[in-house]
Amino acid sequence: MKKNIALTLILVCLFFNSIALIPAFATTSFKEGVYQLSNLNVTPKNRYTIQNISPDSGVYVAIFDEEQRQIQSIHLSPKSENYSLIPLEPTYRIVIVGKGEVIIA
């Protein structure tokens, strides 16, 4: 009986933790790579900001639409301020180049 209760509590905790992680931009940092925004639970037309949190490496960020046209690009110096991004759509892709690490919120 105790094993069933313990197992149920563990499963409930895992379930609620996975729900809390759904908005990927809220807590996730991104390193060099290509990211499909539909995989990151982007709210359409929402305004996001981006910031380089790396203390010593700059980053180049480019956003492409569904037809592979570049629609925004920005170079972020180390420990940059927050910069506004265009309203994002789930069909967009974001490319991060450099050794830095960015946060999108």
C-alpha positions as CSV (number, residue, x, y, z in Angstrom):
1,M,0.0,0.0,0.0
2,K,2.8,2.4,0.9
3,K,4.5,1.6,-2.4
4,N,1.4,2.5,-4.4
5,I,1.0,5.8,-2.6
6,A,4.7,6.7,-3.0
7,L,4.6,5.8,-6.7
8,T,1.4,7.8,-7.2
9,L,3.0,10.9,-5.5
10,I,6.1,10.6,-7.7
11,L,4.1,10.3,-10.9
12,V,1.9,13.3,-9.9
13,C,5.1,15.4,-9.1
14,L,6.6,14.4,-12.5
15,F,3.4,15.3,-14.3
16,F,3.2,18.8,-12.7
17,N,6.9,19.4,-13.3
18,S,6.5,18.6,-17.0
19,I,3.5,21.0,-17.3
20,A,5.6,23.8,-15.7
21,L,8.3,23.3,-18.4
22,I,6.0,23.9,-21.3
23,P,6.9,27.6,-22.0
24,A,10.4,26.9,-23.1
25,F,11.4,30.5,-23.4
26,A,10.6,31.3,-19.8
27,T,13.6,29.4,-18.3
28,T,15.7,28.0,-21.0
29,S,19.0,29.3,-22.3
30,F,20.1,28.6,-25.9
31,K,23.5,27.9,-27.3
32,E,24.8,27.8,-30.9
33,G,22.3,26.0,-33.1
34,V,19.2,26.1,-35.3
35,Y,15.9,26.0,-33.5
36,Q,12.4,25.5,-34.9
37,L,10.1,27.8,-32.9
38,S,7.2,25.4,-33.1
39,N,9.2,23.1,-30.9
40,L,9.6,25.8,-28.3
41,N,5.9,26.6,-27.7
42,V,6.0,30.1,-29.1
43,T,2.8,32.1,-28.6
44,P,2.0,33.6,-32.1
45,K,2.4,37.4,-32.4
46,N,3.8,37.6,-28.9
47,R,6.7,40.0,-28.3
48,Y,9.8,38.4,-26.9
49,T,13.2,39.8,-25.8
50,I,16.6,38.3,-26.2
51,Q,19.8,38.7,-24.1
52,N,23.3,37.3,-24.2
53,I,24.2,36.1,-20.7
54,S,27.7,34.9,-21.6
55,P,30.4,36.9,-19.8
56,D,33.0,36.8,-22.6
57,S,31.5,35.6,-25.9
58,G,29.4,37.5,-28.4
59,V,26.5,35.9,-30.4
60,Y,24.9,36.5,-33.8
61,V,21.2,35.7,-33.9
62,A,19.1,35.5,-37.1
63,I,15.4,34.8,-37.5
64,F,14.0,33.2,-40.7
65,D,10.4,32.9,-41.8
66,E,8.8,29.8,-43.3
67,E,10.2,30.6,-46.8
68,Q,13.8,30.8,-45.4
69,R,13.9,34.6,-45.7
70,Q,15.9,36.4,-43.0
71,I,13.5,38.8,-41.2
72,Q,15.7,39.9,-38.3
73,S,19.3,39.7,-37.2
74,I,21.2,41.0,-34.3
75,H,24.7,40.8,-32.8
76,L,24.7,40.5,-29.0
77,S,27.8,41.5,-27.2
78,P,28.8,39.7,-24.0
79,K,26.5,40.5,-21.0
80,S,24.2,42.4,-23.4
81,E,21.0,44.2,-22.5
82,N,17.6,42.9,-23.5
83,Y,16.7,43.5,-27.1
84,S,13.2,43.2,-28.5
85,L,12.5,40.6,-31.2
86,I,9.8,41.0,-33.9
87,P,6.5,39.2,-33.2
88,L,7.4,35.5,-33.6
89,E,5.4,32.8,-35.3
90,P,5.7,29.0,-34.7
91,T,6.8,28.5,-38.3
92,Y,9.9,30.7,-37.9
93,R,13.4,29.4,-37.2
94,I,16.1,31.0,-35.1
95,V,19.8,30.6,-35.7
96,I,22.3,31.3,-33.0
97,V,26.0,31.5,-34.0
98,G,28.8,32.0,-31.5
99,K,30.1,30.6,-28.2
100,G,27.7,32.7,-26.1
101,E,24.5,31.7,-24.5
102,V,21.2,33.6,-24.9
103,I,17.9,33.7,-23.0
104,I,14.7,34.5,-24.8
105,A,11.8,35.7,-22.6
